[in-house]
Amino acid sequence: MLDPDFWNDQQAAQKVINEANGYKETYNAFHELEEEQENLELSLELLREEADEELQAELETDLTDFVAKLTDFELKLMLSGPYDKNNAILELHPGAGGTESQDWGSMLLRMYQRWADKKDFKVEMLDYQAGDEAGIKSVTLLIKGHNAYGYLKAEKGVHRLVRISPFDSSGRRHTSFVSCDVMPEMDDDIEIEVRPEDLKIDTYRATGAGGQHINTTDSAVRMTHIPSGIVVTCQSERSQLKNRDQAMRMLKAKLYQKEQEEKRKKNWQNFVVNKKKSVGEVKFVRTFSIPIRWLKIIAQT
């Protein structure tokens, strides 16, 4: 960072700073735990020498807090995958079910936004397609923060909601599905070949918030990778050029993820996929039931 040329490449410099901040955060957390452990040991020695109910109650409270902090620290150390530290790209796509599923999608969107807020992560909406009556047709978020992908990668899959639909005048129970896809935002040093002749790029007017300019110019970008059929869209910026750059990063993330999934499949001799399953046929990450208020979480293997 002391190199006079350090800031010549702003994006590379920011990457180094983020990585350094991550190491600094880990060091500070470990040092704080060490100090708290020493204080707990000292309090325990005092309690052994002389019984004191007030000191004992204080020690029990401090010990509970220490265990919670230690558990959180251990979790962060477990996030040691090659891209766990990266920002995360999260996509939500409601399945069959019309307005009910689209409303469920907007509920999940708010849930992830609030979760990111509590983590002090920044959320950038790359693409947003509103539902016909309520909710969303699809949404793509860029969640920025240290270990964002590590925390969110287990969210990949289908989330199911069972409830009495507020959109059904007969008050019947409905089951809705939303698929969630999570990818790491790829670093620029990861080489993924994308040939210009393999791309189809369309531009269109962005929808949603963004002021007069965003809705009157063709700033939004839809990028299709013809060989794989992968489609990405971005309308977060007022500049078409910036949206193209972001769409390319999203495409590379999807292509890299596809490549890794193909490698994993080869390692499983008995794992055969004849066709891509629909949203209603796959295993669920979570099932929510309202108003019975229970949550079933399916462990990922």
N, C-alpha and C positions, 0 to 999 in steps of 0.2 A: 504493500500500500504506500510505502514511502518512495517508490519509484516515480519519478516525474512524469513518466508516460502512462501511469496506472489508469488515469481517467480518460485516456484517448478513446478507449472502447467502453462506453458507458454500460452496455449490457453485460460484458465480461466482468467489469469492475463490480457491478451490483451482485453478480453471482458469487464472486469471491467474498464480498462483504456479508452476504447472507450465510455463506458457509462458515465464515469466521464467527458470526454472531451465534450460530448454532453450537459451535465448540465452546464459546464463552458461556453460553447459557448452561450447557452441561457441566462445565467446570464449576460455575457459581452454585449450581444446585447441589453438586457433590460436596463442596466446601461447606455449604449451609447445613447439610445433613450431618457432616462430621461434627460441627459445632453443637448442634442439637443433641447428638448422641453423647458428647462429653458432658453437657449440662444435665442430661437425664441420669447418667452414671453418677454424677456428683450428688444429685438430689436423692438417688437411691441409697448412697452411702450415708447421707445425713439421716435418712429415714431409718436405716438399720441401727444407727447409733442411738436415736431417740424417736420413739413413736410420736407422730404428730398427724392428727386426722386431716387438718387443713393442707399440710404438705402432701399427704398421701392422695387426697382428692385432686390437687393440682398436678401431681405426677401422673396420675391416671389419665387426666385430660391431655397433658402434653404428650404422653405415650401414644394415645389414640391419634393425635395429629401427626406425630412422627411416622407412625406406621402408614398412614394415608399418603404422606409425602414420599415415603420410601417406595410404596407400591407404584405411585405415579412415575417416579424416577426410573424404576426397573422397566416399566412399560416403554418409556422413551428409549431406553437402551436396547430394547428388543426390536425397535424400528430400525433395523440395520440392513434392510434390503437395498439393492443397488440404486433404487429410485425412491425409496421411502421418504427421503428428505425433500423431494421435489414438490413443487406446486401440483395441484390436482385439477384435472378437467372432469367435471361431473355432468352427465346427461340424464335427463328424465324423460321417458316416453310412455304416456298412458296407453294401456291396451284396450281391448274391446270393452264397451260399456258406456260409450258416449259421454254425456255431461258428468255422470257419476264418477267415471274413471278420471276425467279431466280435472274435476274438483279434488280428487284424491292426489293427483299430481301436484296441484298448487299447495296442498297441505304439506306434502313432503318437501316442496321447495322452501316453504317457510321454516320447516324444521331444520333443514341443512343451513339456511341462512342464519338462524338463531344460534345453532351449534357453532358455526364459524365465528360468530360475534363473540361468544363466550371464550373462544380460543384466541381471540385477538387476531384472527385471520382476516384478510381482505377478500371480498367477494366481488368479482366482475362478471356481469351478465353478458356473455358472448352472443347468445341468440335466444329469442323469446317469441314463441308463437302462442297467442291467446286462444282459449277455447271458444266455441261458438256461443255458448250461453254463460259459462262460468269456467274457472280453472284454466288449464294450459293444454295445448296440443303437444308441445315439447319445449324444453329449455336446456340451455347449455351454460354452465357456470365455470369460471376459472377461480379456484380458491387458492389464494396465495398465503403461504406461511411455512415455517420450518416443519417438516414431517407431515405436511397436509396429505400427501398421497398415502403415506404409511398409515395414518389414522383412517382414511376413507376407503382404502382398497377393499376392505371386507364388506362394503356396502353394495358391491357389484352383484346384481341379481334381480330377482323380482320381489316386490313388496306388495302384499295383499291386504286389503281392507274389507272387513265384513261389518256392515251397519244397516240400519233402517234408513233408506235414502231420503234426504230432505227434498229431492227432486221427483219423488214418486208420490202422487196424491193418494194412492192406496195404502201408503205406509208399509210397503213390503221390504223385506231384507234383501240387500244387494251385495254382491261380491265384486270388488274392483281390483285391477292389477296395474302396477306401474313398473316398468323395467328401469333399472338404474345401471348406468355404465360409468366406470371410473378409470381414468388413464392418467399416468404422470405427464406433466408438461415436459417435453423432451428438451435436453440441453442442446445447444448448437453444435457441440462436438460429437454428437451421435450422428453417424452417417447413415441416412436412409435415402436411397436413390429414388427420386421422383422425376421422371422424364416429362418435359413439357408436352410432348405428343400424347401422353397418357392422361392428360387433364382436360376436363371440360369446365370452363369457368363462366358462370352466369352472374349478372348483377341485377339488383332490383331495389326498390325503395324499401327502406327499413320501416318496421312497425314498432309501436310502443313509444316509450318516453325518449326524449332526445332533442326536443326543440324543433323549430321550423325546418332547419337545414336537413336534418336526418330524414324527414318525411317527404322532402321535395326533390331529392337527388338520388340517383342509383348508387348509393354508398354501400349497401349490403352485398355480400358475396356468397355465392353457393359454388362450392368446388367439388367436382365429381372425379374420382379416380377410376377411370374406365376399366382397367384390368381386374380390379377387386370389387368394383361396384360401391365402394365406400363414398358416402356423401357427407360433407361438412358445410356448415353455414356460419357466418359471423356478421353481426351488425352492431357490434359494441362501439365502434368508432365512427366519427363523422367522415373520416377519410377512407375512401375506397382502398387506397394503397395499404393503409394500416390494417384494414379488415382482411385484405389478401394475405398479408404477412401472418396474421393470427390464424387464418384458415389453414395456411400451409403448415403451421406448427401443430394444429389439431390433426391434420391429415397424417403427418409424420408420426404423431403419437398413436393414432389408430393403426397405421401400417406396422409400427414396431410391436404394438400389442398383438396384432394378428400373427406376426412372425413368431413371437414368443409362445403364443397359444399353440401354434402348429408344432413347435419343438416339444412342448409338454405332452402333446397327444402322442407323439412318436415314442415317448418313454413309457406309455401305458399300452401293453400289447392287447389287452382286452377292452380298450376304450375305443369304441367305434361310433362314429356319428354319421348317420345316413342323410340327415337333413337338419337344417337349423330349426329347433323347436319354436313354437309360437309362445307368446307371453303366458298364455293360460296353461301350458303343458310342462313348464320347467319347475324345478324345485324352488321354494320360496326362501328368501333371506329372512324375512319377517312377516308375520301375520298379525294384524291389528284387528281387534273386535270392539265395536262401539254399539250400545252402551255397556256391554258386559265387562269392559275395561280389563282385558287381558292381552298380553303380548307374547307371542311365540317366536323365539329366535332359533333359526336353523344354523348349526355350526358349519362353517366352511371347511372342506377337506381338500 
